[in-house]
Amino acid sequence: MNHRYLLGLDVGSSSVKASLVNIDNGQAAASAFFPKHEAPISAPQKGWAEQDPESWWNYARQSIGQVMADAQAVPDEVAAVGISYQMHGLICVDKNQHVLRPAIIWCDSRAVAEGNRAYNGLGSEWCMGHLLNSPGNFTAAKLAWVKDNEPNVFERIDKVMLPGDYIAMRLTGEACTTISGLSEGTLWDFKRQDLAKELLDYYGIPSSILPRIVPTFGDQGRLTDRAAKELGLKAGTPVSYRAGDQPNNALSLNVFNPGEIASTAGTSGVVYGVMGHPSCDAKSRVNVFAHVNYARELERLGVLLCINGTGILNAWMHRNIVAADMGYAEMNELAAQAPIGSDGVVVIPFGNGAERILENKETGCSFQGINFNKHNRSHLLRAAQEGIVFSFCYGMEIMRQMGMDIHRIHAGKANMFLSPLFRDTLAGVSGATIELYDTDGSVGAAKGAGMGCGIYKDHDEAFATLRLLQTIEPDVKHKEEYQAAYNLWKERLKV
């Protein structure tokens, strides 16, 4: 059979992206995403965020159709399918695999009280020792909310799943999940290396409601006749990989081993590092999940630091501080006219809701130290980017306290990492070398599928063609200036 491509899907809350990766050269032959404008998120009440899972399927169908047409590919040429997806969501289906209510997605905060109740009821020692997290607002707590507030829905549930599990079910007709997926919902007990039965019992949730576990890499089912017909693919094509978007981003950057770090800096920002031993932050300011290559006999844990106020602050500055016709590259040049430390101007960037690294406090964004006689737009612009970097470094200090060694950061050359000022400041303050690559989540999912179906023998072979675009070394000459600016920022941060 003449297999030429691997298909990767990245199921986000704003769009679903598909990529066809050429097996021979490892490069994307075609990529497409739908919808072209940000997908709707419903908020029936304050703090709620819901989406229709059927919409994800429709966007996937459109994206797959587009890449198949653009690459002039035929169904026989697709060897396998991999899935990346928005984490921490909840989809409930009945015995006929019909969705019972809209998906409760990652940014929905309704279940905080349920998470806190379990944290207090089971005790912090048990939660941090077994779950490596507080139950917080993750999938288990969201399911407890449904049980308590929508009993008519709960009693009809046959299976609950994450967004990636749902898409895999639509592809294969089978409901299944992974250990990594269970861990992101605080449904995996790392100490017992089994389902988190005590948490399920605490909430009164039967374990039968969870799908069967399949490997992250491996045969997770095959396309049904119906799915193949809808998508223009071949029935029997294997689904051979799935992972949440942040573990998958790390995979996309070939981050698999202890001490390796992946980062993104879009609307929100993420630093994701791999550890080889169980550890947690007692205040749950960062989260720990099973990484894509976690196994009972190989502990590979992903430590997730998420900063809400990242690219959204930079976009706000672009809309409100500079001229309407000024592009981001010009704005970065204007920001670079100010000196390191922005001559004393400090920006606290947390204007996009409560921040986990601040123990879920909502401080808001603030500009401090402005002197009307010497500061101008360049100082404000630089201080904003520095504030974002400093928030990353603040979280990385927590990760180092957990035993993580941070010397090298892998990132895609996109979003905030397009800014030389941002990159240089992050390297200068963290002391880490930054490597920028040409990749994205859907391409990573495709290569994960190649690992899962045996086309690649391991991750080194899968990512042998990963293109390093640029390396940024820490600026030793200005190390003291960067550190002084960061120390001032920490002094002004009142939490």
Residue pairs with C-beta under 8 A, 6 or more apart in sequence:
1 76
2 76
2 77
3 23
3 76
3 77
3 78
3 79
3 455
4 22
4 23
4 24
4 73
4 77
4 79
5 20
5 21
5 22
5 23
5 29
5 71
5 73
5 77
5 78
5 79
5 446
6 20
6 21
6 23
6 78
6 79
6 80
6 81
6 82
6 446
6 447
6 449
6 450
6 455
7 18
7 19
7 20
7 21
7 64
7 67
7 78
7 80
7 81
7 82
7 233
7 446
7 449
8 18
8 19
8 21
8 81
8 82
8 83
8 84
8 441
8 442
8 443
8 444
8 445
8 446
8 447
8 448
8 449
9 16
9 17
9 18
9 60
9 63
9 64
9 81
9 82
9 83
9 84
9 167
9 442
9 445
10 16
10 17
10 18
10 19
10 84
10 85
10 245
10 248
10 440
10 441
10 442
10 445
11 56
11 60
11 83
11 84
11 85
11 86
11 163
11 164
11 167
12 39
12 85
12 86
12 245
12 441
13 39
13 41
13 49
13 51
13 86
13 105
13 106
13 107
14 38
14 39
15 33
15 34
15 35
15 38
15 39
15 59
16 33
16 34
16 56
16 59
16 60
16 63
17 31
17 32
17 33
17 63
17 440
17 441
17 442
18 31
18 32
18 33
18 60
18 63
18 64
18 66
18 67
18 442
19 28
19 30
19 31
19 67
19 440
19 442
19 443
19 445
19 446
20 28
20 29
20 30
20 31
20 67
20 68
20 71
20 73
20 78
20 446
21 27
21 28
21 29
21 443
21 446
21 447
21 450
22 28
22 29
23 79
23 450
23 455
25 465
26 447
26 462
26 463
26 464
26 465
26 466
27 465
28 443
28 446
29 67
29 70
29 71
29 73
30 66
30 67
30 68
30 70
30 71
30 73
31 67
31 440
31 442
31 443
32 62
32 63
32 66
32 67
32 70
33 59
33 63
34 58
34 59
34 62
34 63
34 66
35 59
39 51
39 55
39 59
40 51
40 55
41 49
41 50
41 51
41 105
41 107
42 48
42 49
42 50
42 51
42 102
43 49
43 50
44 50
45 110
47 108
47 109
47 110
48 104
48 108
48 109
48 110
49 104
49 105
49 106
49 107
49 108
49 109
50 102
50 103
50 104
50 105
50 108
51 102
51 103
51 105
52 99
52 102
52 103
53 91
53 99
53 102
53 103
53 163
53 166
54 99
56 163
56 166
56 167
57 167
57 170
60 167
60 231
61 230
61 231
64 231
64 232
64 233
65 231
65 232
67 73
68 74
68 75
68 232
68 233
75 228
75 232
75 233
75 234
75 237
76 234
78 233
78 234
78 237
79 237
79 238
79 449
79 450
79 453
79 455
80 237
80 238
80 239
80 240
80 241
80 449
80 450
80 452
80 453
80 455
81 171
81 223
81 233
81 237
81 238
81 239
81 240
81 449
82 239
82 240
82 241
82 242
82 444
82 445
82 446
82 447
82 448
82 449
82 450
82 452
83 164
83 167
83 168
83 239
83 241
83 242
83 243
83 445
84 164
84 242
84 243
84 244
84 245
84 248
84 249
84 441
84 442
84 444
84 445
84 448
85 162
85 163
85 164
85 167
85 242
85 243
85 244
85 245
86 105
86 106
86 163
86 244
86 245
87 106
87 162
87 184
87 244
87 245
87 246
88 105
88 106
88 137
88 138
88 139
88 142
88 162
88 184
88 185
88 244
89 103
89 104
89 105
89 106
89 139
89 162
89 163
90 103
90 104
90 139
90 142
90 143
90 146
90 160
90 162
90 185
91 99
91 103
91 160
91 161
91 162
91 163
91 165
91 166
92 99
92 100
92 101
92 143
92 146
92 153
92 154
92 157
92 159
92 160
93 99
93 100
93 157
93 158
93 159
93 160
93 161
93 166
93 169
93 175
94 100
94 156
94 157
94 158
95 158
97 158
97 159
97 169
97 173
97 175
100 153
100 156
100 157
101 146
101 150
101 153
103 163
103 166
104 110
104 111
104 142
104 145
104 146
105 163
108 137
108 142
109 137
110 142
110 145
111 137
111 138
111 141
111 142
111 144
111 145
112 136
112 137
112 141
114 135
114 141
114 142
114 144
114 145
114 148
114 203
115 134
115 135
115 136
115 137
115 138
115 140
115 141
116 134
116 135
118 127
118 135
118 140
118 141
118 144
118 199
118 202
118 203
119 127
119 134
119 135
119 136
121 202
122 198
122 199
122 202
124 134
124 282
126 198
127 133
127 134
127 135
128 134
128 280
128 282
128 284
129 191
130 189
130 190
130 191
130 192
130 196
130 198
131 186
131 188
131 189
131 190
131 196
131 199
132 190
132 278
132 279
132 280
132 287
132 288
132 289
132 301
133 186
133 280
133 284
133 287
133 288
133 289
134 186
134 284
135 141
135 186
135 199
136 186
136 284
136 287
138 184
138 185
138 186
139 160
139 162
139 184
139 185
139 186
139 187
140 185
140 186
140 187
140 196
140 199
140 200
140 203
140 205
141 186
143 160
143 203
143 205
143 209
144 203
144 205
146 153
146 154
146 157
147 154
147 203
147 204
147 205
157 209
158 175
158 209
159 175
159 209
159 210
159 211
160 209
160 210
160 211
161 169
161 175
161 177
161 211
162 177
162 181
162 184
162 185
162 244
164 181
164 242
164 243
164 244
165 175
165 176
165 177
165 181
165 211
165 242
168 174
168 176
168 220
168 221
168 239
168 242
169 175
169 176
170 227
171 221
171 223
171 224
171 227
171 239
172 220
172 221
172 222
172 223
172 224
172 227
172 239
173 221
173 224
173 226
173 227
174 220
174 221
175 211
175 212
176 211
176 212
176 213
176 214
176 220
176 221
177 210
177 211
177 212
177 213
177 214
178 213
178 214
178 215
178 216
178 242
178 243
179 188
179 213
179 216
179 290
179 294
180 216
180 243
180 244
180 247
180 289
180 290
180 291
180 292
180 294
181 242
181 243
181 244
182 188
182 195
182 196
182 210
182 213
182 290
183 190
183 289
183 290
183 294
184 244
184 289
186 196
186 199
187 195
187 196
187 199
187 200
187 210
188 194
188 195
188 196
188 290
189 195
189 196
189 197
189 198
189 199
190 278
190 290
190 301
191 278
193 296
195 207
195 210
197 207
200 206
200 207
214 220
214 221
215 452
216 241
216 242
216 243
216 292
216 293
216 294
216 448
216 452
217 240
217 241
217 292
217 293
217 448
217 451
217 452
218 240
218 452
219 238
219 240
219 452
219 453
220 238
220 239
220 240
220 241
220 242
220 452
221 238
221 239
222 235
222 236
222 237
222 238
222 239
223 231
223 233
223 234
223 235
223 236
223 237
223 238
223 239
224 235
225 235
227 233
227 235
228 234
228 235
228 236
228 237
229 235
238 449
238 452
238 453
239 449
240 448
240 449
240 450
240 451
240 452
240 453
241 445
241 448
241 449
241 451
241 452
242 445
242 448
243 251
243 292
243 445
243 448
244 289
245 441
246 262
246 264
246 270
246 272
246 302
246 304
247 272
247 289
247 291
247 292
247 302
248 292
248 441
248 444
248 445
248 448
249 262
249 264
249 270
249 272
249 412
249 441
249 444
250 256
250 260
250 262
250 272
250 274
250 291
250 292
250 302
250 410
251 292
251 444
251 447
251 448
251 459
252 262
252 412
252 439
252 440
252 441
252 443
252 444
252 445
252 447
253 262
253 410
253 411
253 412
253 437
253 439
253 444
253 466
254 410
254 459
254 460
254 463
254 466
255 261
255 262
255 272
255 274
255 410
256 274
256 291
256 292
256 293
256 300
256 459
257 274
257 276
257 300
258 274
258 275
258 276
258 277
258 300
258 405
259 273
259 274
259 404
259 405
259 406
259 407
259 408
260 273
260 274
260 408
260 410
261 271
261 272
261 273
261 274
261 406
261 408
261 409
261 410
261 432
262 270
262 271
262 272
262 273
262 409
262 410
262 411
263 269
263 270
263 271
263 272
263 392
263 409
263 410
263 411
263 417
264 270
264 411
264 412
264 414
264 415
265 310
265 311
265 388
265 392
265 411
265 415
265 416
265 417
265 422
266 310
266 311
266 414
266 415
266 416
267 310
267 311
267 312
267 315
267 352
268 306
268 307
268 308
268 309
268 310
268 311
268 312
268 352
269 306
269 307
269 310
269 311
269 388
269 391
269 392
269 416
270 304
270 305
270 306
270 307
271 305
271 392
271 395
271 396
271 399
271 409
272 302
272 303
272 304
272 305
273 302
273 303
273 305
273 399
273 404
273 406
274 291
274 300
274 301
274 302
274 303
275 288
275 300
275 301
275 302
275 303
275 402
275 403
275 404
276 299
276 300
276 301
277 299
277 301
277 403
278 288
278 299
278 301
279 288
279 301
279 303
279 402
279 403
280 288
280 402
281 398
281 401
281 402
283 359
284 356
285 356
285 357
285 358
285 359
285 395
285 398
286 303
286 304
286 305
286 356
286 357
286 395
286 398
286 399
286 402
287 303
287 304
287 306
287 356
288 301
288 302
288 303
288 304
289 301
289 302
289 304
290 300
290 301
290 302
291 300
291 301
291 302
292 300
292 448
293 300
293 459
294 300
294 301
303 399
303 402
303 404
305 357
305 392
305 395
305 396
305 398
305 399
306 356
307 349
307 355
307 357
307 388
307 391
307 392
307 395
308 350
308 352
308 353
308 354
308 355
309 349
309 350
309 351
309 352
309 355
309 365
309 388
309 391
310 349
310 388
310 391
310 416
311 388
311 415
311 416
312 351
312 352
313 347
313 349
313 351
313 352
313 365
313 384
313 387
313 388
314 328
314 384
314 385
314 388
314 416
314 419
316 351
317 331
317 380
317 381
317 384
318 326
318 328
318 331
321 377
321 380
321 381
322 330
322 331
322 334
322 377
322 381
326 334
328 418
328 419
329 418
331 381
332 385
332 418
332 419
332 420
332 421
332 422
334 377
334 378
334 381
335 378
335 381
335 382
335 384
335 385
335 419
335 421
336 378
336 382
336 420
336 421
337 378
337 382
338 345
338 378
338 379
338 381
338 382
338 383
339 481
340 425
340 428
340 478
340 481
340 482
340 485
341 386
341 481
341 482
341 484
341 485
341 488
342 375
342 379
342 380
342 382
342 383
342 386
342 485
343 374
343 375
343 379
344 369
344 371
344 488
345 367
345 368
345 369
345 370
345 375
345 379
345 380
345 382
345 383
346 367
346 368
346 369
346 383
346 387
346 488
346 489
346 492
347 365
347 366
347 367
347 368
347 380
347 383
347 384
347 386
347 387
348 363
348 364
348 365
348 366
348 368
348 387
348 489
348 492
348 493
349 365
349 384
349 387
349 388
349 391
350 358
350 362
350 363
350 364
350 365
350 391
351 364
351 365
353 362
354 360
354 361
354 362
355 361
355 362
355 363
355 391
357 391
357 394
357 395
357 398
358 495
359 495
361 495
363 493
363 494
363 495
367 380
367 383
368 492
369 492
370 379
370 380
382 421
385 416
385 419
385 421
385 422
385 425
386 425
386 485
386 489
387 489
388 416
388 422
389 422
389 425
389 426
389 429
390 429
390 485
390 486
390 489
390 490
392 426
392 430
393 426
393 429
393 430
393 486
394 490
394 493
396 406
396 430
399 406
400 406
406 430
406 432
407 431
407 432
407 433
408 432
408 433
408 434
408 435
409 426
409 430
409 432
409 433
409 434
409 435
410 435
410 437
411 417
411 434
411 435
411 436
411 437
412 436
412 437
412 438
412 439
412 440
413 436
413 437
413 438
413 469
413 470
414 440
416 422
417 423
417 434
417 436
423 434
423 436
423 472
424 472
424 475
425 482
426 432
426 434
427 433
427 434
427 472
427 473
427 474
427 475
428 474
428 475
428 478
428 479
428 482
429 482
429 483
429 485
429 486
430 474
431 474
431 479
432 474
433 471
433 472
433 473
433 474
434 471
434 472
435 468
435 470
435 471
435 472
436 468
436 469
436 470
436 471
436 472
437 466
437 467
437 468
437 469
438 466
438 467
438 469
439 466
439 467
447 456
447 462
447 463
448 462
450 456
450 462
451 458
451 459
451 462
456 462
475 482
